[in-house]
Amino acid sequence: MPEDPPDGLPRYRLLTGPDDDLFCHRVSGALALGYQLYGSPVATFNGERVIVGQALLWPASSARQVSADQRR
């Protein structure tokens, strides 16, 4: 897996939107790229519809993780 996300995407993403098929496809697309789910999904009601969110992280390479662990 590449060390950085493709197309200049950030390492951390928070996808939000109406609770519909499009949102599910956006999350599925990010997972297919290699992102991993981070935390639980969230949902709220804005008075008209349910709005959901899901955080995603690009996995750290093992070398980067070791370096971060050594700094602690």
N, CA, C and O atoms as CSV, one atom per row, in Angstrom:
chain,resi,resn,atom,element,x,y,z
A,1,MET,N,N,0.844,-1.175,0.000
A,1,MET,CA,C,0.000,0.000,0.000
A,1,MET,C,C,0.891,1.241,0.000
A,1,MET,O,O,1.898,1.280,0.707
A,2,PRO,N,N,0.532,2.243,-0.779
A,2,PRO,CA,C,1.329,3.483,-0.793
A,2,PRO,C,C,1.355,4.129,0.594
A,2,PRO,O,O,0.422,3.981,1.384
A,3,GLU,N,N,2.437,4.845,0.868
A,3,GLU,CA,C,2.573,5.491,2.169
A,3,GLU,C,C,1.576,6.632,2.349
A,3,GLU,O,O,1.106,6.881,3.459
A,4,ASP,N,N,1.254,7.322,1.259
A,4,ASP,CA,C,0.329,8.452,1.327
A,4,ASP,C,C,-0.917,8.158,0.503
A,4,ASP,O,O,-0.860,7.389,-0.456
A,5,PRO,N,N,-2.048,8.771,0.873
A,5,PRO,CA,C,-3.268,8.572,0.100
A,5,PRO,C,C,-3.112,9.073,-1.341
A,5,PRO,O,O,-2.291,9.952,-1.604
A,6,PRO,N,N,-3.894,8.517,-2.271
A,6,PRO,CA,C,-3.786,8.939,-3.669
A,6,PRO,C,C,-4.368,10.329,-3.903
A,6,PRO,O,O,-5.152,10.837,-3.101
A,7,ASP,N,N,-3.970,10.925,-5.009
A,7,ASP,CA,C,-4.553,12.182,-5.508
A,7,ASP,C,C,-4.484,13.331,-4.508
A,7,ASP,O,O,-5.327,14.228,-4.537
A,8,GLY,N,N,-3.487,13.313,-3.624
A,8,GLY,CA,C,-3.331,14.406,-2.671
A,8,GLY,C,C,-4.393,14.444,-1.581
A,8,GLY,O,O,-4.539,15.462,-0.904
A,9,LEU,N,N,-5.136,13.360,-1.398
A,9,LEU,CA,C,-6.147,13.320,-0.351
A,9,LEU,C,C,-5.483,13.365,1.020
A,9,LEU,O,O,-4.344,12.923,1.167
A,10,PRO,N,N,-6.179,13.892,2.024
A,10,PRO,CA,C,-5.600,13.952,3.367
A,10,PRO,C,C,-5.564,12.583,4.037
A,10,PRO,O,O,-6.300,11.675,3.651
A,11,ARG,N,N,-4.709,12.442,5.033
A,11,ARG,CA,C,-4.605,11.185,5.789
A,11,ARG,C,C,-5.860,10.959,6.632
A,11,ARG,O,O,-6.251,9.814,6.860
A,12,TYR,N,N,-6.485,12.025,7.092
A,12,TYR,CA,C,-7.705,11.944,7.904
A,12,TYR,C,C,-8.837,12.558,7.109
A,12,TYR,O,O,-8.692,13.640,6.541
A,13,ARG,N,N,-9.952,11.874,7.071
A,13,ARG,CA,C,-11.131,12.407,6.384
A,13,ARG,C,C,-12.350,12.217,7.272
A,13,ARG,O,O,-12.476,11.202,7.957
A,14,LEU,N,N,-13.236,13.182,7.258
A,14,LEU,CA,C,-14.523,13.073,7.929
A,14,LEU,C,C,-15.586,13.264,6.857
A,14,LEU,O,O,-15.831,14.379,6.397
A,15,LEU,N,N,-16.201,12.176,6.473
A,15,LEU,CA,C,-17.264,12.238,5.473
A,15,LEU,C,C,-18.584,12.495,6.179
A,15,LEU,O,O,-18.891,11.852,7.183
A,16,THR,N,N,-19.363,13.431,5.658
A,16,THR,CA,C,-20.672,13.744,6.230
A,16,THR,C,C,-21.669,13.909,5.097
A,16,THR,O,O,-21.298,14.196,3.959
A,17,GLY,N,N,-22.929,13.726,5.424
A,17,GLY,CA,C,-23.973,13.945,4.437
A,17,GLY,C,C,-25.259,13.277,4.845
A,17,GLY,O,O,-25.326,12.620,5.884
A,18,PRO,N,N,-26.295,13.445,4.017
A,18,PRO,CA,C,-27.567,12.773,4.302
A,18,PRO,C,C,-27.370,11.258,4.342
A,18,PRO,O,O,-26.513,10.709,3.649
A,19,ASP,N,N,-28.171,10.606,5.158
A,19,ASP,CA,C,-28.110,9.152,5.294
A,19,ASP,C,C,-28.808,8.525,4.080
A,19,ASP,O,O,-29.994,8.199,4.124
A,20,ASP,N,N,-28.043,8.367,3.004
A,20,ASP,CA,C,-28.604,7.813,1.775
A,20,ASP,C,C,-27.572,6.929,1.076
A,20,ASP,O,O,-26.458,6.754,1.570
A,21,ASP,N,N,-27.949,6.378,-0.068
A,21,ASP,CA,C,-27.050,5.498,-0.818
A,21,ASP,C,C,-25.760,6.206,-1.219
A,21,ASP,O,O,-24.693,5.591,-1.205
A,22,LEU,N,N,-25.839,7.483,-1.574
A,22,LEU,CA,C,-24.653,8.228,-1.998
A,22,LEU,C,C,-23.617,8.268,-0.877
A,22,LEU,O,O,-22.426,8.074,-1.121
A,23,PHE,N,N,-24.073,8.522,0.357
A,23,PHE,CA,C,-23.130,8.544,1.484
A,23,PHE,C,C,-22.481,7.177,1.658
A,23,PHE,O,O,-21.268,7.085,1.847
A,24,CYS,N,N,-23.279,6.117,1.595
A,24,CYS,CA,C,-22.725,4.758,1.737
A,24,CYS,C,C,-21.704,4.465,0.648
A,24,CYS,O,O,-20.685,3.825,0.911
A,25,HIS,N,N,-21.967,4.927,-0.575
A,25,HIS,CA,C,-21.020,4.723,-1.672
A,25,HIS,C,C,-19.738,5.525,-1.457
A,25,HIS,O,O,-18.654,5.063,-1.812
A,26,ARG,N,N,-19.851,6.718,-0.881
A,26,ARG,CA,C,-18.655,7.523,-0.589
A,26,ARG,C,C,-17.769,6.821,0.432
A,26,ARG,O,O,-16.551,6.765,0.264
A,27,VAL,N,N,-18.375,6.287,1.489
A,27,VAL,CA,C,-17.600,5.560,2.497
A,27,VAL,C,C,-16.995,4.304,1.871
A,27,VAL,O,O,-15.819,4.009,2.084
A,28,SER,N,N,-17.783,3.575,1.109
A,28,SER,CA,C,-17.282,2.355,0.455
A,28,SER,C,C,-16.128,2.671,-0.489
A,28,SER,O,O,-15.163,1.910,-0.564
A,29,GLY,N,N,-16.219,3.780,-1.205
A,29,GLY,CA,C,-15.144,4.180,-2.111
A,29,GLY,C,C,-13.864,4.489,-1.365
A,29,GLY,O,O,-12.778,4.122,-1.813
A,30,ALA,N,N,-13.980,5.162,-0.226
A,30,ALA,CA,C,-12.792,5.467,0.579
A,30,ALA,C,C,-12.163,4.180,1.117
A,30,ALA,O,O,-10.939,4.046,1.146
A,31,LEU,N,N,-13.002,3.240,1.540
A,31,LEU,CA,C,-12.473,1.955,2.013
A,31,LEU,C,C,-11.776,1.213,0.883
A,31,LEU,O,O,-10.742,0.584,1.108
A,32,ALA,N,N,-12.320,1.273,-0.319
A,32,ALA,CA,C,-11.706,0.603,-1.467
A,32,ALA,C,C,-10.349,1.212,-1.809
A,32,ALA,O,O,-9.467,0.514,-2.309
A,33,LEU,N,N,-10.171,2.518,-1.541
A,33,LEU,CA,C,-8.882,3.173,-1.775
A,33,LEU,C,C,-7.825,2.726,-0.766
A,33,LEU,O,O,-6.628,2.796,-1.041
A,34,GLY,N,N,-8.274,2.266,0.405
A,34,GLY,CA,C,-7.331,1.836,1.435
A,34,GLY,C,C,-7.513,2.513,2.779
A,34,GLY,O,O,-6.815,2.181,3.736
A,35,TYR,N,N,-8.454,3.472,2.871
A,35,TYR,CA,C,-8.723,4.101,4.161
A,35,TYR,C,C,-9.308,3.069,5.117
A,35,TYR,O,O,-9.871,2.060,4.693
A,36,GLN,N,N,-9.167,3.335,6.408
A,36,GLN,CA,C,-9.751,2.484,7.442
A,36,GLN,C,C,-10.731,3.319,8.258
A,36,GLN,O,O,-10.515,4.510,8.481
A,37,LEU,N,N,-11.816,2.676,8.703
A,37,LEU,CA,C,-12.768,3.378,9.555
A,37,LEU,C,C,-12.074,3.797,10.843
A,37,LEU,O,O,-11.232,3.073,11.372
A,38,TYR,N,N,-12.436,4.967,11.335
A,38,TYR,CA,C,-11.878,5.470,12.587
A,38,TYR,C,C,-13.040,5.877,13.480
A,38,TYR,O,O,-13.754,6.833,13.176
A,39,GLY,N,N,-13.228,5.172,14.555
A,39,GLY,CA,C,-14.316,5.487,15.478
A,39,GLY,C,C,-15.661,5.035,14.949
A,39,GLY,O,O,-15.767,4.390,13.906
A,40,SER,N,N,-16.666,5.390,15.693
A,40,SER,CA,C,-18.031,5.017,15.355
A,40,SER,C,C,-18.666,6.055,14.436
A,40,SER,O,O,-18.279,7.224,14.458
A,41,PRO,N,N,-19.629,5.637,13.636
A,41,PRO,CA,C,-20.366,6.621,12.842
A,41,PRO,C,C,-21.226,7.493,13.769
A,41,PRO,O,O,-21.558,7.094,14.886
A,42,VAL,N,N,-21.570,8.659,13.293
A,42,VAL,CA,C,-22.431,9.565,14.055
A,42,VAL,C,C,-23.652,9.898,13.210
A,42,VAL,O,O,-23.612,9.831,11.982
A,43,ALA,N,N,-24.739,10.257,13.888
A,43,ALA,CA,C,-25.970,10.633,13.195
A,43,ALA,C,C,-26.674,11.717,13.993
A,43,ALA,O,O,-26.642,11.725,15.224
A,44,THR,N,N,-27.304,12.623,13.277
A,44,THR,CA,C,-28.105,13.668,13.901
A,44,THR,C,C,-29.272,13.973,12.974
A,44,THR,O,O,-29.262,13.577,11.808
A,45,PHE,N,N,-30.255,14.659,13.475
A,45,PHE,CA,C,-31.421,15.047,12.691
A,45,PHE,C,C,-31.433,16.559,12.601
A,45,PHE,O,O,-31.404,17.241,13.626
A,46,ASN,N,N,-31.475,17.096,11.386
A,46,ASN,CA,C,-31.419,18.550,11.211
A,46,ASN,C,C,-32.800,19.193,11.077
A,46,ASN,O,O,-32.909,20.349,10.666
A,47,GLY,N,N,-33.841,18.457,11.417
A,47,GLY,CA,C,-35.192,18.984,11.305
A,47,GLY,C,C,-35.886,18.534,10.033
A,47,GLY,O,O,-37.112,18.591,9.931
A,48,GLU,N,N,-35.100,18.087,9.065
A,48,GLU,CA,C,-35.650,17.606,7.802
A,48,GLU,C,C,-35.213,16.190,7.474
A,48,GLU,O,O,-35.997,15.396,6.954
A,49,ARG,N,N,-33.957,15.872,7.779
A,49,ARG,CA,C,-33.414,14.558,7.426
A,49,ARG,C,C,-32.302,14.166,8.384
A,49,ARG,O,O,-31.776,14.997,9.124
A,50,VAL,N,N,-31.955,12.890,8.357
A,50,VAL,CA,C,-30.856,12.386,9.173
A,50,VAL,C,C,-29.548,12.678,8.440
A,50,VAL,O,O,-29.409,12.368,7.257
A,51,ILE,N,N,-28.596,13.275,9.150
A,51,ILE,CA,C,-27.259,13.560,8.628
A,51,ILE,C,C,-26.296,12.632,9.368
A,51,ILE,O,O,-26.340,12.523,10.594
A,52,VAL,N,N,-25.430,11.970,8.609
A,52,VAL,CA,C,-24.493,11.014,9.201
A,52,VAL,C,C,-23.057,11.440,8.920
A,52,VAL,O,O,-22.796,12.259,8.040
A,53,GLY,N,N,-22.144,10.875,9.676
A,53,GLY,CA,C,-20.724,11.141,9.487
A,53,GLY,C,C,-19.901,9.924,9.848
A,53,GLY,O,O,-20.276,9.126,10.708
A,54,GLN,N,N,-18.771,9.799,9.172
A,54,GLN,CA,C,-17.835,8.713,9.479
A,54,GLN,C,C,-16.420,9.216,9.255
A,54,GLN,O,O,-16.095,9.743,8.191
A,55,ALA,N,N,-15.583,9.050,10.269
A,55,ALA,CA,C,-14.173,9.412,10.156
A,55,ALA,C,C,-13.407,8.234,9.551
A,55,ALA,O,O,-13.721,7.070,9.799
A,56,LEU,N,N,-12.389,8.573,8.747
A,56,LEU,CA,C,-11.536,7.570,8.117
A,56,LEU,C,C,-10.086,8.013,8.236
A,56,LEU,O,O,-9.785,9.206,8.193
A,57,LEU,N,N,-9.191,7.043,8.386
A,57,LEU,CA,C,-7.755,7.305,8.459
A,57,LEU,C,C,-7.029,6.496,7.405
A,57,LEU,O,O,-7.393,5.355,7.120
A,58,TRP,N,N,-6.002,7.094,6.829
A,58,TRP,CA,C,-5.102,6.348,5.968
A,58,TRP,C,C,-4.150,5.597,6.886
A,58,TRP,O,O,-3.563,6.204,7.782
A,59,PRO,N,N,-3.981,4.291,6.689
A,59,PRO,CA,C,-3.133,3.524,7.610
A,59,PRO,C,C,-1.678,3.993,7.560
A,59,PRO,O,O,-1.124,4.239,6.489
A,60,ALA,N,N,-1.082,4.110,8.732
A,60,ALA,CA,C,0.328,4.491,8.815
A,60,ALA,C,C,1.186,3.298,8.411
A,60,ALA,O,O,0.869,2.153,8.731
A,61,SER,N,N,2.266,3.581,7.712
A,61,SER,CA,C,3.196,2.496,7.379
A,61,SER,C,C,3.846,2.016,8.667
A,61,SER,O,O,3.901,2.758,9.648
A,62,SER,N,N,4.331,0.796,8.675
A,62,SER,CA,C,4.952,0.254,9.888
A,62,SER,C,C,6.181,1.070,10.271
A,62,SER,O,O,6.442,1.250,11.461
A,63,ALA,N,N,6.943,1.570,9.301
A,63,ALA,CA,C,8.125,2.387,9.608
A,63,ALA,C,C,7.707,3.694,10.270
A,63,ALA,O,O,8.342,4.135,11.227
A,64,ARG,N,N,6.644,4.315,9.767
A,64,ARG,CA,C,6.164,5.567,10.351
A,64,ARG,C,C,5.635,5.307,11.753
A,64,ARG,O,O,5.873,6.118,12.649
A,65,GLN,N,N,4.925,4.205,11.976
A,65,GLN,CA,C,4.383,3.855,13.284
A,65,GLN,C,C,5.511,3.623,14.281
A,65,GLN,O,O,5.426,4.084,15.420
A,66,VAL,N,N,6.559,2.922,13.879
A,66,VAL,CA,C,7.697,2.677,14.768
A,66,VAL,C,C,8.329,4.002,15.157
A,66,VAL,O,O,8.654,4.209,16.326
A,67,SER,N,N,8.508,4.897,14.206
A,67,SER,CA,C,9.094,6.210,14.475
A,67,SER,C,C,8.236,6.977,15.472
A,67,SER,O,O,8.769,7.584,16.401
A,68,ALA,N,N,6.927,6.961,15.298
A,68,ALA,CA,C,6.040,7.669,16.208
A,68,ALA,C,C,6.099,7.059,17.604
A,68,ALA,O,O,6.103,7.784,18.598
A,69,ASP,N,N,6.144,5.732,17.684
A,69,ASP,CA,C,6.216,5.059,18.978
A,69,ASP,C,C,7.511,5.408,19.708
A,69,ASP,O,O,7.510,5.511,20.935
A,70,GLN,N,N,8.611,5.591,18.983
A,70,GLN,CA,C,9.895,5.889,19.601
A,70,GLN,C,C,9.919,7.300,20.196
A,70,GLN,O,O,10.691,7.568,21.117
A,71,ARG,N,N,9.088,8.193,19.683
A,71,ARG,CA,C,9.044,9.573,20.185
A,71,ARG,C,C,8.298,9.675,21.504
A,71,ARG,O,O,8.421,10.682,22.202
A,72,ARG,N,N,7.540,8.675,21.854
A,72,ARG,CA,C,6.730,8.761,23.092
A,72,ARG,C,C,7.556,8.616,24.310
A,72,ARG,O,O,7.030,8.664,25.422
